[in-house]
Amino acid sequence: MIRLFVAVSFPDEVRRSLATLCAGVPGARWVNPDQFHLTLRFLGEVDGRMARAVCDELDTVTMPAFDLNLFGVGTFGDRRRAHTLWAGVRPNPALHRLQDKVDNAMLRVGLPPDRRKFAPHVTLARLNNAPFDRIGAFLSHHALYQAPAFTCDRFTLYSSFLSSSGAIYTPEHVYRLDGGLAESGEHDWMADEAEAWAEEDEAVFGAGAVAYGT
């Protein structure tokens, strides 16, 4: 089993800009700038066969590239017990259209719909009993934060590994919005799962069976 999610990643200048926000709140566990992303769809744990189906189906998601602007900051959680700091996104119909296309692709491979309303954001930190006044000061100071605008012309399928120091995100496949695979990281989990699928198919269908996609 592997934890997967689909997200928009950022160019270096946007990561550097977001990193300037990551200070000033005691009790905050700041996200490593290399891990910044904007989640389009969290898939959770799936088996190898479903992972391959997801990889293949995401290749059908196409639409024109669009400009994206990160703006403002906020929190998730109760007003006095916030658990997450985030950077926001200026309203953008194209971003919601991309999220709809990704969500529909996941429905086509048999994953259940995401019941949560899409709230585009970039997680900056997880909070653990952070002082309320320091959170308020952070929100006030960065209320007008704006990252450099960039063109969103691709999205990424990530795997997520939960470690004692937090989640580690690895880009597995990068897809261009104009169609086609921009980059592919054929990591060990994919090779191991592919071997397991072949053995399973041979046991069920006999030698020479073809894996998912027939």
N, C-alpha and C positions, 0 to 999 in steps of 0.2 A: 504494500500500500504506500501511496505517496500523497502528500498534501500539495495541491496546486491552486494557483490563482492567476488571473489575467489582469494585466495592468499597463498603464502608460509609464514609460521611464522618461528621464529628463537628460538634456544635454548638460555638459560639464558646467557651463556658466550658470544654469539654473540650480544645479546642486550646490555650487559654491555660494550662491545667493541665499538659498535655504539654510545653509550651514551657519550663516551669520546670525540667524535667529536662535541658535541652540546654546543659550546661556542665560543665566540670571534667575533661574527658578530652582531653589533647593528641593531635593527629592525627585527631580526629573531625571528619567533615564532616556537620554537623547538618542535618537536614531542615528546610526552611522550614515554619513552623506552618501556612501555608495549604495545604501539600501532604500533611499527615497524613491517613492513611486506613487502613482494614483491608481487605486484598485478599480477595475471595471467589473470584475466578477470573482468572488471567492468560491472555489469549487469544493474545498475540503479534501478529505482523504478518498482516493479512488484507487482501484486496482490497475494493474498494468494494461489490461485490454482496454479499459475505459480511458486511460491516459493516452494511448495511441489514437483512439477514436477522437478525443478532444484535440490532439495535435493536428489530425487530418482535417477535422471540420473547421477549425479556426482559419485554415488556409482558404476557405471560401468567403471570408469576411472582407469585403472591399467597399471603399467609398473614397471620395476626394479627401486629400489632406486638408487640414484646417489649422488656424492659429489658436494657441492656447495661452491664457494669461493667469498666473497665480496671483491672488490678491487677498490681503487681510489674514487674520488669524482668529482662532476660536478654541473652544473646549468641548469635549463630550463628558457627560456625567452631570450629577447634581451640581447646582451653582456653587455650593460650598464644599463639595467633595468631587471635584473634577478628576477624571482618570486619564484623560488624553488631551494633549495640545496638538493643534493642527494648523496648517496653512490652507487657505481657501482657494477657490477658483472662480473667476468671473463667469457669470451665466453664459452658457455656450450651447445652443441647440445641437451643433455638430457633435459635441462630446456625448450628449445624451443619445444621439442617433447611433454613435459607435457602440455605446453601452448596450443599446437595444439589439444591435446586430450580434454582438458577442453573446448576449443572453439567449437570443433565439437559436444561435448555433449550439449552445449547450442543451437547449431543449431538444434539438434534433438528434443528439446522441443519447438522449434518455435521462439526462440529469433533471432533477426537479427545479421548478422556477425559484428564483431568489425572492423571498417574501419581503425582504427589507427594501425600503425606498432608496434609490440611488442618491447618495449625498457625496458628491465629488470633493475630495480633500487629500492632503498629504500629511500623514502622521509625522509630527516632529518629536514627540516625547510621550512616554508613559509616566504617569505621576503616582507617587506614593506618599500620601499625607503632605503634599506640598502646601506651604503657607498660603492661605487665601489671599492675603494682601499682596504677596509676590506674584501670584497668578494674575491678579487684577492689574498690577503695574505692568506686567508683560503684555497683557492684552491692550492696555492703553497705549503703551509705547510703540507697539507694532501694528496698531489699528489700520494704518494706511500702507502697510508693507506691500510691495509689488516686485515680483521677480521679472527678469527680462522675458519678453514674449518670445515664443518659439513655435515652429511649425510642427504639428503632430502628424507625422506621416507613417507611423508604425506603432505596433503594440507588442507586448511580450507575454509569453507564458512562463510563469515562474514556478519553481518548486520551493517549498518552505520546510525547513528543518528546525524543530524546536530544541534549542540547547539550554543549558543552565544559565547562560548569559543573555538569552533572548533568541528570537527567531533569526535564522540565516536564510536569506533569499538567494536563489540561484536562477539566472535566466536560462531557460531550456531551449526556447525557440522564439525568434523575433520575426514578426510578420509585417510586410509592407501593406499599407492601405490600398495601394494600386494593384495589389495581387502579387502573390509569390512570397517565398521564404527569403527574408533578408539575411538571417543568420540562424545557425542550428548548433546547439550544444548537445552532442550525443553523449550524455554522461553515463556513468556506470549503471545507474538505475534502469535506463532505457535498454541497454545491452542485456542486462540480467533478465529483465522482464521479457524481452523478445525471445530469449532462449526458453523461458518458462512457457510462453504461449505456444511455441513450436512443439514442445514436449506434450503439452496438454492437447493440442489439436491432433497430434499423431496418435495419442492414446484414444481419443474419441472417434476420429475419422479415418485413421489409418495412415500409413506412410504416404508422403507426398501431399498431405493436406495443406491448404493455403490459409494463412492467418487472416485476421480481421480485414475486411474490405471486399471479400468475395460476395 
